[in-house]
Amino acid sequence: MLEHRRARGIQIVDADRDVGQARLDHRSLASRERLGIGETEQFEHEPVATQVDRPEPDRTRESQERRRLLTAHVDVEDLLEPERVDVERAGPVEVADALPHMTEAHHGVEPSPRGVSESFSESRVGTRRAATCDDAPVQLHDLVADAARREPFGLALVTDAGACTFAVLDARVRAVARGLGAVVEPGDRVAILSENRAEYVECYSAVPRAGCVLVPLNHRLHPEEWSTALASSGARVLIAETALLARLGSTRARAAGVETIIGLDPSGDVDEHRGAADLRYEQLRRTTDVAAAGPSLPDPLPPDPSAVAWLVGTSGTTGSPKLAELTHAGLLAAVDSTLAARPVGPADTLLTPFPLCHVAGYNVLVLHRCARPVVLMRRFDPARMAALVREHAVTMLSLAPTMISMLLDSPAVRDDDLATIRALGYGASPIPAPVLRATVARWDWDLSQGYGMTELSGNAVFLGPEEHRRAAAGDERMLRAAGRPAPGVDVRLAPQNDEILVRAPQVFAGYHDDPAASAGALADGWLHTGDVGRIDSDGLLTVVDRLKDVIVSGGENVASREVEDVLHRHPGVADVAVIGVPDARWGERVTAVVVPRAGETVDEHELLALCRAHLAGFKTPRAVSFCAELPRNAAGKVLKQQLRAELAPDPGAQ
């Protein structure tokens, strides 16, 4: 293999000089010699390209040349491990067994008889030390790098494609960042259009490591919306799955300003579709000395925690989505807030089906902060989730209330499938009382609610397990509560309208290219959340409603959530949203949109009678509509503005 590489004129260099213990520190001298890699050795090679002096390099041609230089590279795993391991295809046990020479003794603990642990919950790739979160990361990619130094052969990620260790994940992040350096400039935006997969997690860190800004595109949107997001973000590079790229079309992507399209799928797939890619993502996972053979890569930028790492679209529940600028420091602060409220133990494994295009993906960072693994679902399915929990001894779940309800209702989910679960964290929307009570009655889990939003880089207020047990036992105050602020988070109410205001290190930097909206959202140094709330004397925060979802009917304010809570008491109601519909007489008419439970018949008069029994007359819906499902965004939040548009009266009929 070595002679073959020499003949091809490929120069073998380190993916990154500071890869640390996860790389050459554990490699034996014989293994170094086998690969032909010394401390500073460079192979003689034929020049790949001749660099021509020019006063002002043409950026487009330079990018094309850099892309060409990425087509003949060495796998980063060749540089990482003496024995090649295909972690894309091998399961966790196979990965461990393929590394007999890397036992626990190599990283400071007593070796087990086989060199690997028998229990997956304690990690099938080695006996684990206690998960620690004592390091102080400065930038986002420090999380994976630190985990690789502490637990190089600890399991990092499990997807449908296989599993990988922190050492391999870190090496891939470094290699992808280096590969991106051939087609981007510092500060460029790099968009990704994909469902959940391992490469998405790599890009979480690799794009910021390259000095760029990651722009996750919601794969559930329409191609026109993708095009708008690409144009408004100024993305020069798009990383995309084949099927989604085919829907978007490369012509439309380039019209939106994209210069380079990188296909996520294997060779031979993308060209069959009209969305042809310029590069394959697998080429970014390889490395060569591009600087020696062609246009030079930019020098590494000094660490800047205030730099924007991600540009994430807001949920769009009250209007058109905006692009929120999330910084390295803000995301890391959100991670610390979550760990203070939801500690991660030394044997914990998290399963999450939340789409990584949403800010809820920061839960991956939370686990990796403590060098613990994440089982990532491509999309939520109760039966598949139960199988993954059993297979990987998952201990923690991150779900939306709608997912919890589906889990409860699924006949394919058995309680013994979920026997290893100890904790369930949820967010995106309040949990209906019947769902909470059913969950607590069926499973003895520690429940935790997180209140947050894109502009908070994640969650900032939490309701813990004890409060949930009190809520399930009938404590109405706890049932309605959002929780208490995490350490370092200040919350208060605006005196004029009780809007919830938050001040914390995790608050976003502003909306991209929208100074007016940014100034309004961050007025007086506080984030204006758009939520109406109440704070009790003991500091407990309750979210009453979205400011724009408060219904004004006949001069009275009606909190939609209060009406929804009553309607959820009906056993035939699976889901419900309450909105205000324009009305000539009342200003707004309280309207309920109800999803009946499967196999149930729900009578409108029963629902109205239920509301009259528990609510004031002006809060009782004046109309009830039925539908098969409510429109929701990627995080599971109901898109009430869409319902209002669909149910608004025809202006010509008035």
C-alpha positions as CSV (number, residue, x, y, z in Angstrom):
1,M,0.0,0.0,0.0
2,L,2.8,2.4,0.9
3,E,4.6,1.8,-2.4
4,H,1.3,2.3,-4.2
5,R,0.9,5.7,-2.5
6,R,4.4,6.7,-3.5
7,A,3.7,5.8,-7.1
8,R,0.6,8.0,-7.1
9,G,2.6,10.9,-5.8
10,I,0.5,11.3,-2.6
11,Q,2.0,13.1,0.3
12,I,1.0,11.7,3.7
13,V,0.7,14.2,6.5
14,D,-1.1,14.4,9.8
15,A,-4.8,15.3,9.7
16,D,-3.9,17.7,12.4
17,R,-0.7,18.1,14.4
18,D,-2.5,18.3,17.8
19,V,-4.6,15.2,17.4
20,G,-3.1,14.0,20.7
21,Q,-3.6,10.7,22.5
22,A,-6.3,9.7,20.1
23,R,-3.7,9.5,17.3
24,L,0.0,8.8,17.2
25,D,0.6,8.8,21.0
26,H,-0.8,5.2,21.1
27,R,0.9,4.0,17.9
28,S,3.8,1.7,18.3
29,L,7.1,2.4,16.6
30,A,6.6,-0.6,14.4
31,S,3.2,0.7,13.3
32,R,4.7,4.1,12.5
33,E,7.4,2.4,10.4
34,R,4.7,0.3,8.7
35,L,2.9,3.4,7.6
36,G,6.1,5.2,6.8
37,I,5.3,8.2,9.0
38,G,7.9,9.9,11.1
39,E,7.6,13.1,13.1
40,T,8.3,15.4,10.1
41,E,8.8,12.9,7.3
42,Q,7.4,13.8,3.9
43,F,7.4,11.5,0.9
44,E,9.0,12.5,-2.3
45,H,6.2,13.1,-4.8
46,E,5.6,14.4,-8.2
47,P,3.9,17.8,-8.2
48,V,0.1,17.5,-8.4
49,A,-0.2,21.0,-9.8
50,T,2.0,24.0,-10.7
51,Q,1.3,27.1,-8.7
52,V,1.4,30.2,-10.9
53,D,2.1,33.6,-9.3
54,R,-0.7,36.0,-9.9
55,P,-1.4,39.4,-8.3
56,E,-5.0,38.8,-7.3
57,P,-6.2,35.2,-7.3
58,D,-9.6,34.5,-8.9
59,R,-11.7,33.0,-6.1
60,T,-13.9,30.8,-8.3
61,R,-11.0,29.3,-10.2
62,E,-9.1,28.9,-7.0
63,S,-12.0,26.9,-5.5
64,Q,-12.2,24.7,-8.5
65,E,-8.5,23.9,-8.3
66,R,-8.8,23.1,-4.6
67,R,-11.7,20.8,-5.3
68,R,-9.6,19.0,-7.9
69,L,-6.9,18.5,-5.4
70,L,-9.3,16.7,-3.0
71,T,-9.9,13.8,-5.4
72,A,-6.8,11.7,-4.5
73,H,-6.4,11.5,-0.7
74,V,-5.5,9.2,2.1
75,D,-8.2,8.0,4.5
76,V,-7.8,9.8,7.9
77,E,-8.3,6.5,9.7
78,D,-5.1,5.3,8.0
79,L,-3.3,8.0,9.9
80,L,-5.2,7.4,13.1
81,E,-5.0,3.7,13.7
82,P,-2.5,1.0,12.9
83,E,-5.2,-1.5,12.1
84,R,-7.9,-0.1,9.8
85,V,-11.5,-0.3,11.2
86,D,-14.5,0.4,9.1
87,V,-16.7,2.1,11.7
88,E,-19.3,2.9,9.2
89,R,-20.2,-0.8,8.8
90,A,-19.0,-2.3,12.1
91,G,-21.1,-2.3,15.2
92,P,-19.7,-1.2,18.6
93,V,-18.7,-4.7,19.6
94,E,-16.8,-5.3,16.3
95,V,-15.0,-2.0,16.7
96,A,-13.8,-3.0,20.1
97,D,-12.7,-6.4,19.1
98,A,-10.8,-5.0,16.1
99,L,-8.6,-3.0,18.4
100,P,-7.1,-5.6,20.8
101,H,-3.8,-3.7,20.9
102,M,-5.6,-0.7,22.4
103,T,-6.7,-1.9,25.8
104,E,-7.5,0.1,28.9
105,A,-3.9,0.0,30.0
106,H,-3.1,2.4,27.2
107,H,-5.2,5.1,28.9
108,G,-4.5,4.7,32.5
109,V,-6.9,2.1,33.9
110,E,-6.6,-1.6,34.7
111,P,-7.2,-3.8,31.7
112,S,-10.2,-6.2,31.7
113,P,-9.6,-9.9,30.8
114,R,-10.5,-9.3,27.2
115,G,-9.4,-5.7,26.9
116,V,-13.1,-4.7,26.4
117,S,-16.1,-4.6,28.7
118,E,-18.9,-7.1,28.3
119,S,-21.6,-4.6,29.2
120,F,-22.6,-2.1,26.5
121,S,-24.1,0.2,29.1
122,E,-20.6,0.6,30.5
123,S,-19.3,0.8,26.9
124,R,-18.5,-2.1,24.7
125,V,-15.3,-0.5,23.6
126,G,-13.5,-0.4,26.9
127,T,-14.0,0.0,30.7
128,R,-15.1,3.5,31.2
129,R,-13.9,6.0,33.8
130,A,-16.4,8.3,35.3
131,A,-17.8,10.8,32.9
132,T,-16.3,14.2,33.8
133,C,-17.1,17.6,32.4
134,D,-14.3,19.5,34.2
135,D,-12.5,20.8,31.1
136,A,-13.4,24.3,29.9
137,P,-14.0,24.2,26.1
138,V,-13.5,27.5,24.3
139,Q,-15.0,26.6,20.9
140,L,-17.6,24.1,19.8
141,H,-15.1,21.6,18.3
142,D,-13.2,21.4,21.6
143,L,-16.0,19.2,22.9
144,V,-15.2,16.3,20.6
145,A,-11.4,16.9,20.8
146,D,-11.5,16.9,24.6
147,A,-13.6,13.8,24.7
148,A,-11.2,12.1,22.3
149,R,-8.3,12.9,24.6
150,R,-10.1,11.7,27.7
151,E,-11.8,8.6,26.2
152,P,-10.3,8.0,22.7
153,F,-12.0,4.6,22.4
154,G,-15.2,5.4,24.2
155,L,-18.3,5.1,22.0
156,A,-19.3,8.5,20.6
157,L,-22.1,8.0,18.1
158,V,-24.5,5.2,16.9
159,T,-26.5,5.7,13.7
160,D,-28.2,3.4,11.2
161,A,-24.8,3.3,9.4
162,G,-22.9,2.0,12.4
163,A,-20.9,3.3,15.3
164,C,-17.7,5.3,15.9
165,T,-15.4,6.1,18.8
166,F,-14.5,9.6,20.0
167,A,-11.0,9.1,18.5
168,V,-12.5,8.4,15.0
169,L,-15.1,11.1,15.3
170,D,-12.5,13.7,16.3
171,A,-10.2,12.6,13.4
172,R,-13.0,12.9,11.0
173,V,-14.0,16.4,12.3
174,R,-10.4,17.5,11.7
175,A,-10.1,15.9,8.3
176,V,-13.5,17.4,7.1
177,A,-12.5,20.8,8.5
178,R,-9.2,20.6,6.6
179,G,-11.0,19.4,3.4
180,L,-13.5,22.3,3.7
181,G,-10.5,24.7,3.9
182,A,-9.9,23.9,0.2
183,V,-13.2,25.4,-0.9
184,V,-14.1,28.0,1.7
185,E,-12.7,31.2,3.2
186,P,-12.9,32.0,7.0
187,G,-16.4,33.4,7.8
188,D,-18.1,31.6,4.9
189,R,-21.5,30.0,5.5
190,V,-21.8,26.3,4.8
191,A,-25.4,25.0,4.6
192,I,-26.4,21.4,5.2
193,L,-29.6,19.8,3.8
194,S,-30.0,16.3,5.3
195,E,-31.9,14.1,7.6
196,N,-30.1,12.8,10.7
197,R,-26.9,10.9,10.0
198,A,-23.3,10.7,11.3
199,E,-22.0,13.2,8.8
200,Y,-24.4,15.8,10.3
201,V,-22.8,15.4,13.7
202,E,-19.3,15.7,12.1
203,C,-20.4,19.0,10.5
204,Y,-21.6,20.4,13.8
205,S,-17.9,20.7,14.8
206,A,-16.0,20.5,11.5
207,V,-17.6,23.6,9.9
208,P,-16.9,25.9,12.8
209,R,-13.4,24.3,13.1
210,A,-12.8,25.4,9.5
211,G,-13.6,29.0,10.6
212,C,-17.0,28.9,8.9
213,V,-20.6,29.1,10.0
214,L,-22.9,26.0,9.7
215,V,-26.4,26.7,8.3
216,P,-28.7,23.7,9.0
217,L,-31.7,23.7,6.6
218,N,-34.9,22.1,7.7
219,H,-35.4,19.1,5.4
220,R,-39.1,19.2,5.9
221,L,-39.5,22.6,4.2
222,H,-40.4,23.2,0.5
223,P,-37.6,23.7,-2.0
224,E,-38.6,27.3,-2.4
225,E,-38.0,27.8,1.3
226,W,-34.6,26.1,1.1
227,S,-33.7,28.5,-1.8
228,T,-34.8,31.5,0.3
229,A,-32.7,30.3,3.3
230,L,-29.6,29.7,1.1
231,A,-29.9,33.2,-0.4
232,S,-30.6,35.0,2.9
233,S,-27.7,33.2,4.7
234,G,-25.3,33.9,1.9
235,A,-24.1,30.2,1.9
236,R,-21.3,29.5,-0.6
237,V,-21.2,25.8,0.1
238,L,-24.1,23.3,0.3
239,I,-23.7,19.8,1.7
240,A,-26.7,17.7,0.8
241,E,-28.3,14.3,0.6
242,T,-29.1,12.9,-2.9
243,A,-32.9,12.9,-2.7
244,L,-33.1,16.3,-1.1
245,L,-30.6,17.8,-3.5
246,A,-32.7,16.4,-6.4
247,R,-35.8,18.2,-5.0
248,L,-33.9,21.4,-4.7
249,G,-32.0,21.2,-8.0
250,S,-28.4,22.3,-8.4
251,T,-29.5,25.1,-10.7
252,R,-31.8,26.6,-8.1
253,A,-29.0,26.2,-5.5
254,R,-26.5,28.1,-7.6
255,A,-29.0,30.8,-8.3
256,A,-29.3,31.3,-4.6
257,G,-25.5,32.0,-4.4
258,V,-24.1,28.5,-3.8
259,E,-20.8,28.0,-5.5
260,T,-19.9,24.4,-4.4
261,I,-22.2,21.5,-3.8
262,I,-21.0,18.5,-1.8
263,G,-22.9,15.3,-2.0
264,L,-23.3,13.2,1.1
265,D,-24.1,10.0,-0.6
266,P,-21.6,7.4,-2.0
267,S,-20.2,7.8,-5.5
268,G,-22.5,6.9,-8.4
269,D,-25.7,8.1,-6.7
270,V,-25.8,11.8,-7.1
271,D,-25.2,12.1,-10.9
272,E,-28.4,10.0,-11.5
273,H,-30.4,13.0,-10.3
274,R,-30.6,16.5,-11.6
275,G,-29.0,17.8,-8.5
276,A,-25.4,17.0,-9.5
277,A,-22.7,17.6,-6.9
278,D,-19.2,19.0,-7.4
279,L,-17.6,16.9,-4.6
280,R,-18.4,13.9,-2.5
281,Y,-18.4,14.3,1.2
282,E,-16.2,11.2,1.5
283,Q,-13.5,13.2,-0.2
284,L,-13.5,15.7,2.7
285,R,-12.8,12.8,5.1
286,R,-9.5,12.3,3.4
287,T,-6.4,14.4,3.7
288,T,-3.4,15.4,1.7
289,D,-1.0,18.4,1.7
290,V,-3.1,20.7,-0.5
291,A,-1.0,23.7,0.4
292,A,2.2,22.1,-1.1
293,A,0.5,21.2,-4.4
294,G,-1.8,24.1,-5.1
295,P,-3.4,27.3,-3.6
296,S,-2.6,27.7,0.0
297,L,-5.1,27.1,2.8
298,P,-5.8,30.0,5.2
299,D,-3.9,30.1,8.4
300,P,-5.8,28.7,11.4
301,L,-7.8,31.5,13.1
302,P,-7.2,32.2,16.8
303,P,-10.0,31.0,19.1
304,D,-12.9,33.4,19.3
305,P,-15.7,32.3,21.6
306,S,-17.9,35.2,20.4
307,A,-17.7,34.1,16.8
308,V,-20.9,32.7,15.2
309,A,-20.8,28.9,14.9
310,W,-24.3,28.1,13.7
311,L,-26.9,30.0,11.8
312,V,-30.2,28.3,12.8
313,G,-33.7,29.1,11.5
314,T,-36.2,30.0,14.2
315,S,-39.3,27.9,14.5
316,G,-41.5,30.3,12.6
317,T,-44.5,29.7,14.9
318,T,-45.4,33.4,14.8
319,G,-44.3,34.3,11.3
320,S,-41.6,33.8,8.7
321,P,-38.5,32.1,10.2
322,K,-35.4,34.2,10.9
323,L,-31.8,33.1,11.0
324,A,-30.5,33.2,14.6
325,E,-26.7,33.7,15.1
326,L,-25.6,31.2,17.7
327,T,-22.0,31.7,19.0
328,H,-19.5,29.2,20.3
329,A,-19.8,30.7,23.8
330,G,-23.6,30.8,23.7
331,L,-23.9,27.1,22.7
332,L,-21.4,26.0,25.3
333,A,-23.2,28.0,27.9
334,A,-26.5,26.2,26.9
335,V,-24.7,22.9,27.3
336,D,-23.5,23.9,30.8
337,S,-27.0,25.1,31.8
338,T,-28.5,21.7,30.7
339,L,-25.8,19.7,32.6
340,A,-26.6,21.7,35.8
341,A,-30.2,20.6,35.5
342,R,-29.9,17.2,33.9
343,P,-26.6,15.7,35.0
344,V,-25.1,13.0,32.8
345,G,-23.7,10.0,34.6
346,P,-20.7,7.9,33.8
347,A,-22.8,5.1,32.3
348,D,-25.4,7.2,30.5
349,T,-26.3,6.9,26.8
350,L,-28.8,9.3,25.2
351,L,-31.2,8.5,22.4
352,T,-32.6,11.4,20.4
353,P,-34.8,11.5,17.3
354,F,-34.9,15.3,17.2
355,P,-33.9,16.6,13.8
356,L,-30.3,18.0,13.9
357,C,-31.5,21.0,11.8
358,H,-33.3,22.2,14.9
359,V,-31.6,23.8,18.0
360,A,-32.6,20.7,20.0
361,G,-29.6,19.0,18.3
362,Y,-27.5,20.7,21.0
363,N,-28.3,17.7,23.2
364,V,-25.7,15.8,21.2
365,L,-23.2,18.4,22.5
366,V,-24.4,17.9,26.0
367,L,-23.5,14.2,26.0
368,H,-20.2,14.7,24.1
369,R,-19.2,17.3,26.7
370,C,-19.1,14.4,29.1
371,A,-17.6,11.9,26.7
372,R,-20.8,9.9,26.6
373,P,-22.5,8.3,23.5
374,V,-25.5,9.4,21.5
375,V,-27.8,7.0,19.7
376,L,-29.2,9.1,16.8
377,M,-32.4,8.2,15.1
378,R,-32.9,9.3,11.5
379,R,-36.6,10.0,12.3
380,F,-38.9,9.0,15.2
381,D,-40.7,5.7,15.2
382,P,-41.9,4.2,18.5
383,A,-41.1,0.5,17.6
384,R,-37.7,1.4,16.2
385,M,-36.9,3.5,19.2
386,A,-37.8,0.7,21.6
387,A,-35.6,-1.7,19.7
388,L,-32.6,0.8,19.8
389,V,-33.1,1.3,23.6
390,R,-32.9,-2.4,24.1
391,E,-30.0,-3.0,21.8
392,H,-27.8,-0.2,23.1
393,A,-28.9,-0.1,26.8
394,V,-30.0,3.5,26.4
395,T,-30.5,5.3,29.7
396,M,-31.8,8.8,28.7
397,L,-34.4,9.9,26.1
398,S,-34.9,13.3,24.6
399,L,-38.5,13.6,23.1
400,A,-41.3,16.0,22.3
401,P,-44.6,15.5,24.1
402,T,-46.2,14.3,20.9
403,M,-43.6,11.6,20.7
404,I,-44.2,10.5,24.3
405,S,-47.9,10.2,23.5
406,M,-47.1,8.0,20.5
407,L,-44.8,5.9,22.6
408,L,-47.7,5.4,25.1
409,D,-50.1,4.4,22.4
410,S,-47.9,2.1,20.4
411,P,-48.8,-1.6,20.8
412,A,-45.3,-2.5,19.5
413,V,-43.6,-0.9,22.6
414,R,-43.2,-3.3,25.5
415,D,-42.1,-2.1,29.0
416,D,-39.2,-4.5,29.1
417,D,-37.8,-2.9,25.9
418,L,-37.4,0.3,27.9
419,A,-36.1,-1.3,31.1
420,T,-32.7,0.5,31.0
421,I,-34.2,4.1,30.8
422,R,-33.8,6.2,33.9
423,A,-34.5,9.7,32.6
424,L,-36.7,11.4,30.0
425,G,-36.2,15.0,29.0
426,Y,-38.8,16.8,26.9
427,G,-39.4,20.2,25.4
428,A,-40.8,22.1,22.4
429,S,-44.3,22.3,24.0
430,P,-46.0,21.7,27.3
431,I,-47.0,18.2,28.1
432,P,-50.7,17.5,28.5
433,A,-51.8,16.4,31.9
434,P,-53.2,13.0,30.8
435,V,-49.9,12.2,29.0
436,L,-47.8,13.2,32.0
437,R,-49.9,11.0,34.4
438,A,-49.9,8.1,32.0
439,T,-46.1,8.3,31.7
440,V,-45.5,8.5,35.4
441,A,-47.9,5.7,36.1
442,R,-46.4,3.3,33.5
443,W,-42.6,4.1,33.8
444,D,-40.6,5.1,36.9
445,W,-38.4,7.6,35.1
446,D,-37.0,10.9,36.1
447,L,-38.9,13.5,34.0
448,S,-37.4,16.9,33.1
449,Q,-38.9,19.7,31.1
450,G,-36.8,22.2,29.3
451,Y,-38.0,25.7,28.4
452,G,-35.9,27.3,25.7
453,M,-35.9,28.4,22.1
454,T,-33.5,28.9,19.2
455,E,-32.5,32.4,20.5
456,L,-31.4,30.8,23.8
457,S,-29.1,28.2,22.0
458,G,-31.2,25.5,23.7
459,N,-32.9,25.3,27.1
460,A,-32.5,27.8,30.0
461,V,-35.3,26.9,32.4
462,F,-35.9,23.4,33.8
463,L,-38.6,21.6,35.8
464,G,-37.1,18.6,37.5
465,P,-38.2,15.0,38.4
466,E,-39.6,15.8,41.9
467,E,-41.8,18.6,40.5
468,H,-43.1,16.2,37.8
469,R,-44.0,13.6,40.5
470,R,-45.9,16.3,42.4
471,A,-47.6,17.4,39.1
472,A,-48.7,13.8,38.4
473,A,-50.0,13.5,41.9
474,G,-52.4,16.5,41.3
475,D,-50.3,19.6,42.1
476,E,-51.8,22.0,39.5
477,R,-49.1,24.6,40.0
478,M,-46.4,22.2,39.0
479,L,-48.5,20.8,36.2
480,R,-48.5,24.3,34.5
481,A,-45.0,25.3,35.5
482,A,-42.0,25.6,33.1
483,G,-39.5,25.4,35.9
484,R,-36.7,27.5,37.4
485,P,-33.7,29.2,35.7
486,A,-30.5,27.3,35.4
487,P,-27.4,28.8,37.2
488,G,-26.3,31.9,35.4
489,V,-29.7,32.5,33.8
490,D,-31.8,35.6,34.9
491,V,-35.5,35.7,34.2
492,R,-37.9,38.6,34.8
493,L,-41.2,39.8,33.4
494,A,-41.8,43.0,31.3
495,P,-43.9,45.3,33.5
496,Q,-46.2,46.4,30.6
497,N,-47.3,43.0,29.3
498,D,-45.7,40.2,31.5
499,E,-43.5,39.1,28.6
500,I,-40.7,36.7,29.7
501,L,-37.3,38.3,29.5
502,V,-34.0,36.4,29.8
503,R,-30.5,37.5,30.3
504,A,-27.8,34.8,30.1
505,P,-24.5,33.9,28.4
506,Q,-26.4,31.5,26.1
507,V,-28.5,34.3,24.5
508,F,-28.0,34.5,20.8
509,A,-26.0,37.3,19.1
510,G,-28.8,38.5,16.9
511,Y,-30.7,37.8,13.7
512,H,-28.6,37.5,10.5
513,D,-28.7,40.6,8.4
514,D,-31.7,41.9,10.4
515,P,-30.6,44.7,12.7
516,A,-34.1,46.0,13.4
517,A,-35.4,42.6,14.5
518,S,-32.2,42.0,16.5
519,A,-32.5,45.4,18.3
520,G,-36.1,44.6,19.2
521,A,-35.3,41.0,20.5
522,L,-32.4,42.2,22.6
523,A,-33.6,45.5,23.8
524,D,-32.1,46.7,27.1
525,G,-29.7,43.7,27.2
526,W,-32.5,41.2,27.7
527,L,-33.9,38.6,25.3
528,H,-37.6,39.3,24.6
529,T,-38.9,35.8,24.2
530,G,-42.4,36.6,22.9
531,D,-43.9,34.4,25.7
532,V,-46.3,35.7,28.4
533,G,-45.4,34.3,31.8
534,R,-45.9,34.4,35.6
535,I,-43.2,34.1,38.3
536,D,-44.3,32.8,41.7
537,S,-42.7,34.0,45.0
538,D,-40.4,30.9,45.0
539,G,-39.0,31.7,41.6
540,L,-41.1,29.1,39.7
541,L,-41.8,30.3,36.1
542,T,-45.1,29.5,34.3
543,V,-45.5,30.1,30.6
544,V,-49.1,31.4,30.1
545,D,-49.0,31.6,26.3
546,R,-47.2,33.0,23.3
547,L,-47.7,36.7,23.2
548,K,-49.1,36.5,19.7
549,D,-51.3,33.5,20.6
550,V,-53.2,35.3,23.3
551,I,-56.7,35.7,21.9
552,V,-58.5,39.0,22.5
553,S,-62.3,38.2,22.3
554,G,-64.8,40.9,23.3
555,G,-62.0,42.9,25.0
556,E,-61.0,39.9,27.2
557,N,-57.7,38.1,27.0
558,V,-57.9,34.3,26.5
559,A,-54.8,32.2,27.0
560,S,-55.0,29.4,24.4
561,R,-53.0,27.0,26.5
562,E,-55.6,27.2,29.3
563,V,-58.4,26.2,26.9
564,E,-56.2,23.4,25.4
565,D,-55.5,22.0,28.9
566,V,-59.2,21.6,29.5
567,L,-59.9,20.0,26.1
568,H,-57.1,17.5,26.7
569,R,-59.1,16.1,29.6
570,H,-61.6,14.5,27.1
571,P,-60.5,10.9,26.6
572,G,-61.2,11.0,22.9
573,V,-58.9,14.0,22.2
574,A,-55.4,13.0,20.9
575,D,-54.2,16.5,20.1
576,V,-55.7,20.0,20.2
577,A,-54.8,23.6,19.3
578,V,-56.8,26.7,20.2
579,I,-56.5,29.8,18.1
580,G,-58.2,33.2,17.6
581,V,-60.0,33.6,14.2
582,P,-61.0,37.1,13.1
583,D,-64.6,37.9,13.9
584,A,-66.5,41.1,13.0
585,R,-68.4,41.2,16.3
586,W,-65.9,39.9,18.9
587,G,-62.6,40.9,17.3
588,E,-61.4,37.3,17.6
589,R,-63.4,34.1,18.0
590,V,-62.0,31.4,20.2
591,T,-61.7,28.3,18.0
592,A,-60.5,24.8,18.8
593,V,-58.9,22.5,16.3
594,V,-59.1,18.9,17.6
595,V,-57.5,15.7,16.5
596,P,-59.6,12.7,17.7
597,R,-57.9,9.7,19.1
598,A,-57.7,6.7,16.7
599,G,-60.9,4.8,16.7
600,E,-62.7,7.4,18.9
601,T,-65.7,9.6,17.9
602,V,-65.6,13.0,19.5
603,D,-68.8,15.1,19.8
604,E,-68.5,18.9,19.5
605,H,-71.2,19.4,22.1
606,E,-69.3,17.2,24.6
607,L,-66.2,19.4,24.2
608,L,-68.1,22.6,24.6
609,A,-69.9,21.3,27.7
610,L,-66.5,20.3,29.1
611,C,-65.2,23.8,28.6
612,R,-68.2,25.5,30.1
613,A,-67.8,23.3,33.2
614,H,-64.3,24.5,33.8
615,L,-63.9,27.9,32.0
616,A,-65.5,31.3,31.9
617,G,-68.0,31.8,29.1
618,F,-65.7,34.1,27.1
619,K,-63.0,31.5,27.1
620,T,-65.2,28.7,25.8
621,P,-64.6,28.0,22.1
622,R,-67.3,29.3,19.8
623,A,-66.3,26.8,17.1
624,V,-64.7,23.4,16.9
625,S,-62.9,22.0,13.9
626,F,-61.6,18.5,13.4
627,C,-58.6,17.3,11.5
628,A,-56.3,14.2,11.1
629,E,-53.2,16.0,12.5
630,L,-52.0,19.4,13.5
631,P,-49.3,21.1,11.4
632,R,-46.0,21.1,13.3
633,N,-42.5,22.3,12.7
634,A,-39.4,20.1,13.0
635,A,-39.3,20.6,16.8
636,G,-42.9,19.5,17.2
637,K,-44.4,22.9,17.8
638,V,-47.8,23.6,16.4
639,L,-47.8,26.1,13.6
640,K,-50.8,28.1,14.7
641,Q,-50.3,30.8,12.1
642,Q,-51.0,28.2,9.5
643,L,-54.2,27.2,11.2
644,R,-55.3,30.8,11.5
645,A,-54.7,31.3,7.8
646,E,-56.7,28.1,6.9
647,L,-59.7,29.0,9.2
648,A,-59.8,32.7,8.5
649,P,-63.1,33.8,6.9
650,D,-63.1,34.7,3.3
651,P,-62.9,38.6,3.2
652,G,-65.3,38.6,0.3
653,A,-67.9,36.7,2.3
654,Q,-68.1,39.3,5.0
